[in-house]
């Protein structure tokens, strides 16, 4: 009787060991599971490398690269370009590739409908190194953006430093002076009547009226 119990005990022990071994995580399976995230990490590494490359590029190189990127739609190009316009030096773009500054400004003018109002501050800060045809094209762009959204442009100008504010107002005044100044002032006054402008924004409009009378 005791001998029979011993056999049963041994059999139970063997069965318990088999179950325990079967439930133990297989090292090969574990390696397979941990291998999956490595692909994701590889993708993240590539994205990080691309971001680092963009970070290392100058504003001028970035704007030029987005302009030349044929895989982007015009809307995407404009948004990417205007994101990096603030503080750009147009003469440096010409050093990278001749005559590209004028070509880019004219492109932005043609695609100005895609420039979002929140990018107006960047456009205002893109006035360094402008002269001649560059200045003329830039003024045309500024004038049209002001006409499209007076509220956003006036607010952006009011928050600018003195140099960029003066340059921006001058460009808008020059562009709008091609029309009858009295008519332009009347339109702005009608718009202003429906606005609650801050003192700084009112100063922008006053300065613009002065510039309309003397745009040069």
Helices and strands as residue ranges (DSSP letters): H 2-23, H 27-56, H 59-68, H 74-83, H 90-96, H 100-110, G 112-114, G 117-119, H 120-124, H 132-148, H 150-158, H 162-176, H 181-193, H 199-213
